[in-house]
Amino acid sequence: MKRGRLPLTALRSFEAAGRLGSFTAASQELYVSQAAISRQVRELETILEKPLFERGHRRVTLTLSGRQLLESLTTAFDSIAITLDEIAGEPRRHALVISSEPGFASSWLAPNLRRFNAAYPDIDLTVDSDQRLIDFRNSGAEIAIRHSIDRDAWPRTEARKLIDVMLIAVVAPGLLASGPPVLTARDILNRPILHEENRDNWQNWLSGVGVRTKVPAGPVYTDSALVLQGALRGDGIALVDRLHAEEAMQNGSLVQLFDHALPFGAFWIVARDFDHLSKPATAFIDWLETSIRRQIAD
């Protein structure tokens, strides 16, 4: 198609709808009606004689042709925007959305983000706290941080190990000082215990130190951040990731009981394709991996 005949308005409407995964969101970004977005996309499909979206109930999904066109358009529009900012003499800010499991986001990422912001002041970072399977096509996130036992938990993605998860037993000093003494691992059974998802982790931790008995009941939380908060309040003894508990142990809010640590999978950096990440995403991954390595070394 000749440049003079490019349907620029339709292309802009399609790019916004494809990138945002929604005609409604595209209409809000471009300040036009949803009907106008739909009409422009229909006109573009007529010109190309191919569907660009599969239209379902309350959602649209890009076809193979749509994904191919979107990749080209987004790259081109981003390049145009950068050039215009450079000509106008305005500093270019880069938006980056990452998705992180709530436990990692609240216990490690949030307390350390000020260092990232200081190192990369031109990156506008948005952290989406979510523990569900990541859908890069519709979520808006470019990379995700997830926990899993292995790297094959996310289909049609690539995963890079960030750090192994090692569960340790921790308790608030106030709770430890009250009640029966905790001199052996078996003494833990005489204290309130907090669980994450199920009671298997405590069963495995106790077995690892030679205590083979049924684990007593206690509140079960669906998220590691809630378990950590419960331990900090003195609600009970908890198994938490060593990385997440490190700051609390350093400031005396938590005390580790015994030296035994239970391996429990790892945190992974997940992306659709590491070779085609944006520069902000690559910078964030480099900072994240370096920060984790430095903390382990310390």
C-alpha positions in Angstrom: 0.0 0.0 0.0 1.4 3.4 -1.0 2.2 5.8 1.9 -0.2 8.4 0.6 -3.1 6.0 1.0 -2.3 4.7 4.5 -5.5 4.9 6.7 -3.7 6.6 9.6 -6.8 7.2 11.7 -7.9 3.6 11.4 -4.4 2.4 12.1 -4.2 4.6 15.3 -7.6 3.3 16.5 -6.6 -0.3 15.8 -3.2 0.1 17.6 -4.8 1.5 20.7 -7.5 -1.2 20.8 -4.9 -4.0 20.2 -2.4 -2.7 22.7 -5.0 -2.2 25.4 -7.1 -5.3 24.5 -10.3 -3.3 24.6 -12.3 -1.0 22.3 -13.6 0.8 25.4 -10.1 1.5 26.7 -9.0 2.6 23.3 -11.9 5.1 23.1 -10.9 6.5 26.4 -7.3 6.9 25.4 -8.1 8.6 22.1 -11.0 10.6 23.4 -13.5 9.3 20.8 -16.6 7.0 21.2 -16.3 3.3 21.3 -18.5 3.2 18.2 -15.9 5.3 16.4 -13.1 2.8 17.3 -15.2 -0.1 16.2 -16.0 1.6 12.9 -12.4 2.5 12.2 -11.3 -1.1 12.9 -14.0 -2.5 10.6 -12.9 -0.2 7.8 -9.3 -1.4 8.3 -10.4 -5.0 8.1 -12.3 -4.2 5.0 -9.2 -2.7 3.3 -7.1 -5.6 4.3 -9.8 -8.2 3.6 -8.8 -10.0 6.8 -10.1 -10.0 10.4 -7.9 -8.4 12.9 -9.9 -9.3 16.0 -11.9 -12.3 17.1 -15.0 -10.7 18.7 -16.4 -12.5 21.8 -18.8 -11.6 24.6 -17.4 -8.4 26.2 -13.8 -9.0 24.9 -11.8 -9.0 21.7 -8.8 -11.1 20.9 -6.2 -10.4 18.2 -5.9 -12.7 15.3 -2.6 -13.8 13.9 -2.8 -10.9 11.3 -3.8 -8.6 14.1 -0.8 -9.5 16.3 1.5 -9.0 13.3 0.2 -5.6 12.5 0.1 -4.5 16.2 3.7 -5.2 16.7 4.7 -3.2 13.7 2.4 -0.2 14.6 3.3 0.0 18.2 7.0 0.1 17.4 6.4 2.7 14.8 4.3 4.9 17.0 6.7 4.7 19.9 9.5 5.7 17.6 7.5 8.7 16.3 6.7 9.8 19.9 10.3 9.6 20.9 11.5 11.6 17.9 8.8 14.3 18.5 9.9 14.6 22.2 13.5 14.9 21.1 12.7 17.7 18.6 10.6 19.5 21.2 13.5 19.2 23.7 11.4 17.4 26.3 12.9 14.6 28.4 11.4 11.3 27.4 9.8 9.3 30.2 9.2 5.6 29.7 6.3 3.7 31.1 6.8 0.1 32.5 4.2 -2.2 34.0 5.3 -5.2 35.9 3.1 -7.9 37.6 4.3 -9.3 40.9 3.0 -11.8 43.4 1.6 -9.9 46.4 4.0 -11.5 48.8 7.1 -10.5 46.8 5.6 -7.1 46.0 4.9 -6.1 49.6 7.8 -7.8 51.4 10.7 -7.1 49.1 9.9 -5.1 46.0 8.1 -2.1 47.6 10.8 -1.5 50.3 13.5 -1.5 47.6 11.8 0.4 44.8 13.2 3.8 46.0 16.6 2.5 44.9 15.3 1.7 41.4 13.5 5.1 41.1 16.8 6.8 42.1 18.8 4.9 39.5 16.2 5.3 36.7 14.2 8.5 37.3 13.0 8.5 33.7 11.0 5.2 34.1 7.4 5.5 35.3 7.0 2.1 37.0 3.6 0.6 37.8 3.5 -2.5 39.9 0.4 -4.7 39.5 0.1 -7.0 42.5 -1.4 -10.3 41.3 -0.8 -14.0 41.8 -2.8 -15.4 39.0 -1.3 -16.8 35.8 0.0 -13.9 33.8 -1.7 -13.0 30.5 0.8 -10.6 28.8 -1.5 -10.0 25.9 -4.3 -8.4 28.0 -2.7 -7.4 31.3 -0.5 -4.5 30.1 2.4 -5.9 32.0 5.7 -6.6 30.1 7.3 -8.8 32.7 6.1 -10.7 35.8 7.5 -12.1 39.0 6.0 -15.4 40.0 6.6 -18.3 42.4 6.6 -21.9 41.2 8.3 -25.2 41.9 9.6 -25.3 38.3 9.9 -23.0 35.2 7.2 -24.7 33.1 4.2 -23.3 35.0 3.4 -20.6 32.5 2.6 -21.8 28.9 3.8 -19.8 25.9 6.3 -17.7 28.0 9.9 -17.7 29.0 11.1 -17.8 32.6 14.4 -17.0 34.3 15.1 -18.0 37.9 15.5 -15.0 40.2 16.1 -16.7 43.6 15.4 -20.0 45.3 12.7 -19.8 48.1 13.9 -21.2 51.4 11.2 -21.3 54.2 12.4 -20.6 57.7 10.5 -20.7 61.0 10.1 -17.2 62.5 8.4 -15.7 65.5 7.8 -12.3 67.1 10.0 -11.7 70.2 7.0 -10.9 72.3 5.3 -14.2 71.5 8.6 -16.1 72.0 9.0 -14.6 75.5 5.6 -15.6 76.6 4.3 -19.1 77.2 6.3 -22.4 77.2 9.9 -22.1 76.1 10.8 -23.2 72.5 14.1 -25.1 73.1 13.6 -27.9 70.5 11.7 -28.1 67.2 9.0 -30.2 68.9 8.3 -27.4 71.3 6.8 -25.4 68.3 3.8 -27.8 68.5 2.9 -26.2 71.8 2.6 -22.7 70.2 0.1 -21.3 67.7 1.2 -22.0 64.1 0.3 -20.0 61.0 -0.1 -21.8 57.6 0.1 -20.8 54.0 -2.3 -22.4 51.5 -2.2 -25.8 53.4 -0.4 -27.5 56.2 2.1 -29.4 54.0 5.0 -27.0 54.4 5.0 -27.2 58.2 4.7 -31.0 57.9 7.7 -31.1 55.7 9.7 -28.6 57.7 9.2 -30.6 60.9 10.0 -33.9 59.2 13.3 -32.3 58.1 14.3 -31.8 61.7 13.2 -35.2 62.8 9.8 -34.4 64.2 7.3 -36.8 62.7 3.8 -36.0 64.0 0.6 -34.5 62.8 0.8 -30.7 62.5 -1.7 -28.9 64.8 -4.4 -26.8 63.3 -4.0 -23.1 62.8 -5.2 -20.3 60.5 -4.5 -20.9 56.8 -3.7 -17.9 54.7 -3.8 -17.8 50.9 -0.9 -15.4 50.5 2.6 -15.3 52.0 2.3 -11.6 52.8 -0.6 -12.3 55.1 1.5 -15.0 56.9 4.4 -12.6 57.4 2.1 -9.9 58.8 0.5 -12.4 61.1 4.0 -13.4 62.4 4.9 -9.8 62.9 1.7 -9.2 65.0 2.6 -12.2 67.2 -0.3 -14.3 66.0 1.8 -17.4 65.8 5.0 -19.0 64.5 5.2 -19.0 60.7 7.2 -20.4 57.9 8.2 -17.6 55.6 10.7 -17.1 52.8 14.1 -16.0 54.2 14.3 -13.2 51.7 11.0 -11.7 52.8 11.8 -12.0 56.5 15.3 -10.6 56.3 14.5 -7.0 57.0 12.3 -7.9 60.0 15.0 -10.1 61.4 17.6 -7.4 61.0 15.5 -4.8 62.9 14.5 -7.3 65.6 10.8 -7.6 64.7 11.2 -11.4 64.0 13.5 -14.1 65.3 14.4 -17.2 63.4 13.9 -20.5 65.2 16.6 -23.1 64.5 18.8 -23.2 61.4 16.7 -25.5 59.2 15.4 -24.1 55.9 12.9 -25.9 53.7 13.4 -25.5 49.9 10.1 -24.5 48.3 10.6 -23.7 44.6 11.8 -20.3 43.4 10.7 -16.9 42.3 10.9 -16.5 38.5 11.0 -13.6 36.1 8.5 -14.3 33.4 8.2 -12.7 30.0 6.8 -13.5 26.6 10.2 -13.1 24.9 13.3 -11.9 26.8 15.0 -11.0 23.5 12.3 -8.5 22.6 11.8 -6.6 25.8 11.8 -2.8 25.9 14.8 -1.0 27.3 12.9 -0.1 30.6 12.0 -3.7 31.1 15.6 -4.8 30.5 16.9 -2.2 32.9 14.4 -3.3 35.6 15.4 -6.9 35.3 19.1 -6.0 35.4 18.5 -3.9 38.6 16.4 -6.7 40.2 18.9 -9.5 39.6 21.8 -7.3 40.8 19.9 -6.2 43.9 19.0 -9.8 44.8 22.6 -11.0 44.2 24.0 -8.2 46.4 21.5 -9.0 49.2 22.4 -12.7 49.1 26.1 -11.8 49.2 25.7 -9.5 52.2 
